């Protein structure tokens, strides 16, 4: 049995087709429910979803992608949960394939998007964020923030206080699962151009994603972050030494030692607090 959770904000132009495709994909399988979280839409998103037979949860105003997902997951009747966006970018036909991977023992199954074409501005930002996540987890992460993923409701609920309530929910979820030793699987899926205008604001949402990546590192594995900062200080020291500035080089090395020491203290506090 599957609960499909769909966050939606002004998606009247796409929600009907998305719901229809989901029902077609799941009609021959086990029992399922579809929950749409209308995040303060000013269009007919909620009415269309209700007419299509979905359970609709309405927010009185727009509060965020992550909060919508949390409310939908909390309301789910089944333990197996699949989240998918309402805008037509993810293929509902892959929901059974993604959900089936949970039966192999994985805690989180992520649909890794193929064929994504980023702009010259977005591409380096995505690569930088991907580097941070992979450096922190020590694992390859093909898709950091895919919006099509399957997991168990009972497993994710304890993570809610640490998960982002806005656009970075999926990124913070990936980090939380990996940094606490859970099994994460990525399966390739197609990715399509969205229906309607994007709700993503590149600079704002990228900065928020960076914020939650740093917060997740500090919360789950602080040594990694301080090690990276100490490495940057040492690199600055080497540059200064090569330029003949021994004073600046010495200060950089001392800073690196202090920063790494702070990382050890932060990790000790994490262990004492039982994180």
Secondary structure, 3 states (H helix, E strand, C coil): CEEEEEEECCCCCCHHHHHHHHHHHHCCCCCEEEEEEEECCCCCHHHHHHHCCCEEEEECCCCCHHHHHHHHHHHCCCCEEEECCCCCCECHHHHHHHHHHHHHCCCEEEEEEECCCCCHHHHHHHHHHHHHHHHHHCCCCCCCCCCCEEEEHHHHHHHHHHCCCCCCHHHHHHHHHHHCCCCEEEEEEEECCCCCCCCCCHHHHHHHHHHHHHHHHHHHCHHHHHHHHHHHHHHHHHHHHHCCCHHHHHHHHHHHHHHHHHHHHHHHHHHHCCC
